[in-house]
Amino acid sequence: MTDDTEFEQFEETNPKINYKVKAKKTLEEYKKLDAEDESLAKWKESLGLSDDILPPESSEPDKKVVIKCIQLLIDTEPEPITFDFSSDQAIKELASKRYKIKENSVYMLKIKFRVQHEIITGLRYVQYIKKAGIAVDRIDNHLGSYAPNTKQRPFYEVELPASEAPSGFLGRGNYSAVSKFIDDDQNNHLTLNWAVEITKK
């Protein structure tokens, strides 16, 4: 199963752009920023900078991004496969299971998450995939920037672009993957190890 060391080795072959993110403002500083500017007020409202921000979840009081669940939607299956991350045990169990996807199937991921404490900028879903220990694919999807969730919007949902499962003798087989949720400050909010098996139709 792919681990953090292997992930770092992949990152070395994909160097990051050398720039520094400007110091972030606190939520209170954003709320007070140019309070009389109507256009700026609308922008802050679009970010969710309101007074009804939800308190941190009791089970995850310190986390800034809480990944609630991921759904794997496959066009050949009537129901999505749901990965529930409500506990550390559920995350560990994900690494021990292998989910089957038929060759040539079109599939996509739907991610449900919550933001706490501060605005998160440049959140990305980064994934590396291996087959028989050899790197075969890299996914780097920009999810966006998000303010803490509110009573009006208790969580966010994002769908990643659809992909087609490989096919044929060489395409079928077992694949392992490591996925991370990383922001502009290079904070890693969650690491997932999981696996799929591409099967014959």
C-alpha positions as CSV (number, residue, x, y, z in Angstrom):
1,M,0.0,0.0,0.0
2,T,1.3,3.5,-0.9
3,D,2.6,5.5,2.1
4,D,3.6,9.1,2.8
5,T,7.2,8.4,1.8
6,E,6.2,7.3,-1.7
7,F,3.9,10.4,-2.0
8,E,6.8,12.6,-1.2
9,Q,8.9,10.9,-3.9
10,F,6.1,11.7,-6.4
11,E,6.1,15.3,-5.3
12,E,9.9,15.6,-5.9
13,T,9.2,14.8,-9.6
14,N,6.5,17.5,-9.7
15,P,8.2,20.5,-8.0
16,K,6.0,23.2,-6.6
17,I,6.0,26.8,-7.9
18,N,8.3,28.8,-5.7
19,Y,6.1,31.5,-4.2
20,K,5.0,32.6,-0.8
21,V,1.4,32.9,0.2
22,K,0.7,36.3,1.8
23,A,-0.2,36.3,5.5
24,K,-3.9,35.4,6.0
25,K,-6.3,37.6,7.8
26,T,-8.5,36.3,10.6
27,L,-12.3,36.0,10.2
28,E,-12.8,39.2,12.3
29,E,-10.3,41.1,10.2
30,Y,-12.1,40.1,7.0
31,K,-15.5,41.1,8.5
32,K,-14.2,44.6,9.4
33,L,-12.3,45.1,6.1
34,D,-13.8,48.1,4.3
35,A,-17.1,47.7,6.0
36,E,-18.6,50.6,4.0
37,D,-17.7,49.2,0.6
38,E,-20.9,47.7,-0.8
39,S,-19.2,45.6,-3.5
40,L,-16.7,44.2,-1.0
41,A,-19.6,43.4,1.4
42,K,-21.2,41.3,-1.3
43,W,-17.9,39.5,-2.0
44,K,-17.5,38.7,1.7
45,E,-21.1,37.5,1.8
46,S,-20.4,35.2,-1.1
47,L,-17.6,33.7,0.9
48,G,-19.9,32.9,3.7
49,L,-18.5,35.5,6.1
50,S,-21.6,35.9,8.2
51,D,-22.5,35.9,11.8
52,D,-24.0,32.4,11.8
53,I,-20.8,30.4,11.4
54,L,-21.1,27.0,12.9
55,P,-19.0,26.1,16.0
56,P,-16.3,23.4,15.4
57,E,-17.5,19.8,15.5
58,S,-17.1,18.2,18.9
59,S,-15.4,15.2,17.4
60,E,-13.0,17.3,15.4
61,P,-12.5,20.5,17.3
62,D,-9.0,21.4,16.1
63,K,-9.3,20.5,12.4
64,K,-9.7,23.3,9.8
65,V,-11.0,20.9,7.1
66,V,-13.1,17.9,8.0
67,I,-13.7,15.5,5.2
68,K,-17.1,14.0,5.9
69,C,-17.4,11.4,3.1
70,I,-16.4,10.6,-0.4
71,Q,-18.8,8.9,-2.9
72,L,-17.5,6.9,-5.8
73,L,-20.2,7.2,-8.6
74,I,-19.9,4.6,-11.4
75,D,-22.1,4.6,-14.4
76,T,-22.3,0.8,-14.4
77,E,-23.5,0.6,-10.8
78,P,-27.0,1.6,-9.6
79,E,-25.8,3.0,-6.2
80,P,-22.7,5.0,-5.4
81,I,-20.0,3.5,-3.1
82,T,-19.7,5.7,0.0
83,F,-16.6,6.1,2.1
84,D,-17.7,7.5,5.4
85,F,-14.9,9.2,7.4
86,S,-16.8,9.8,10.6
87,S,-14.1,7.9,12.6
88,D,-10.4,7.0,12.4
89,Q,-11.4,3.4,12.3
90,A,-13.4,4.0,9.0
91,I,-10.3,5.6,7.5
92,K,-8.2,2.6,8.5
93,E,-10.7,0.2,7.1
94,L,-10.6,1.9,3.7
95,A,-7.0,0.9,3.3
96,S,-7.9,-2.8,3.8
97,K,-10.7,-3.0,1.3
98,R,-10.6,-3.3,-2.5
99,Y,-13.4,-1.9,-4.5
100,K,-14.3,-3.3,-7.9
101,I,-14.9,-1.2,-11.0
102,K,-15.7,-2.7,-14.4
103,E,-13.3,-1.8,-17.3
104,N,-14.4,1.1,-19.5
105,S,-16.7,2.4,-16.7
106,V,-17.1,6.1,-16.3
107,Y,-16.6,7.1,-12.7
108,M,-16.2,10.2,-10.6
109,L,-15.7,11.3,-7.0
110,K,-18.1,13.5,-5.0
111,I,-16.5,15.0,-1.9
112,K,-18.4,16.3,1.1
113,F,-16.5,18.3,3.6
114,R,-16.7,21.0,6.2
115,V,-14.4,24.0,6.9
116,Q,-13.8,25.3,10.5
117,H,-12.0,28.2,12.2
118,E,-10.7,30.1,9.2
119,I,-10.9,30.6,5.4
120,I,-9.1,27.9,3.5
121,T,-7.5,28.9,0.2
122,G,-6.5,26.8,-2.7
123,L,-7.7,23.5,-1.4
124,R,-6.6,20.6,-3.7
125,Y,-7.3,16.9,-4.1
126,V,-4.0,15.2,-5.0
127,Q,-3.9,11.5,-5.8
128,Y,-1.2,9.1,-7.0
129,I,-2.0,5.7,-8.4
130,K,0.2,2.6,-8.7
131,K,-0.2,-0.8,-10.4
132,A,2.2,-3.5,-9.4
133,G,4.4,-0.9,-7.6
134,I,4.7,1.2,-10.8
135,A,3.3,4.8,-10.9
136,V,0.6,5.0,-13.6
137,D,-1.4,8.2,-13.0
138,R,-1.4,11.4,-11.1
139,I,-4.5,13.5,-10.4
140,D,-4.4,17.1,-9.1
141,N,-7.8,18.8,-8.8
142,H,-8.2,22.3,-7.5
143,L,-11.3,22.3,-5.3
144,G,-11.3,26.1,-4.5
145,S,-11.3,28.4,-1.5
146,Y,-13.8,28.2,1.3
147,A,-15.0,30.1,4.4
148,P,-16.1,28.3,7.5
149,N,-19.5,26.7,7.1
150,T,-22.7,28.3,8.4
151,K,-26.1,27.3,9.5
152,Q,-27.3,28.1,6.0
153,R,-24.6,26.0,4.4
154,P,-23.5,23.3,6.9
155,F,-21.1,21.6,4.5
156,Y,-19.7,21.8,1.0
157,E,-20.0,19.3,-1.9
158,V,-17.6,19.1,-4.9
159,E,-17.7,16.7,-7.8
160,L,-14.4,15.9,-9.5
161,P,-14.2,15.5,-13.3
162,A,-15.3,12.1,-14.6
163,S,-12.7,9.5,-15.7
164,E,-12.8,6.3,-17.6
165,A,-11.5,3.1,-16.1
166,P,-8.8,1.4,-18.2
167,S,-9.6,-1.8,-20.2
168,G,-8.0,-4.8,-21.8
169,F,-5.6,-7.3,-20.4
170,L,-3.0,-4.7,-19.4
171,G,-5.6,-2.3,-17.9
172,R,-7.4,-4.8,-15.7
173,G,-6.0,-5.7,-12.3
174,N,-5.3,-4.2,-8.9
175,Y,-4.5,-0.5,-8.3
176,S,-3.4,1.2,-5.1
177,A,-3.7,4.9,-4.4
178,V,-2.8,7.6,-1.9
179,S,-4.9,10.7,-1.8
180,K,-4.3,14.0,0.1
181,F,-6.3,17.2,0.7
182,I,-3.7,20.0,0.6
183,D,-4.2,23.8,0.8
184,D,-2.1,26.8,-0.4
185,D,-0.1,26.7,2.8
186,Q,0.8,23.1,2.1
187,N,-1.2,21.9,5.1
188,N,-2.3,18.3,4.6
189,H,-5.8,17.9,6.0
190,L,-6.3,14.2,5.4
191,T,-4.3,11.3,3.8
192,L,-6.2,8.3,2.4
193,N,-4.8,4.9,1.3
194,W,-7.2,2.9,-0.8
195,A,-7.4,0.4,-3.6
196,V,-9.6,-0.7,-6.5
197,E,-9.7,-3.7,-8.9
198,I,-10.5,-3.1,-12.5
199,T,-12.5,-6.2,-13.6
200,K,-13.7,-7.6,-16.9
201,K,-17.2,-6.6,-18.1
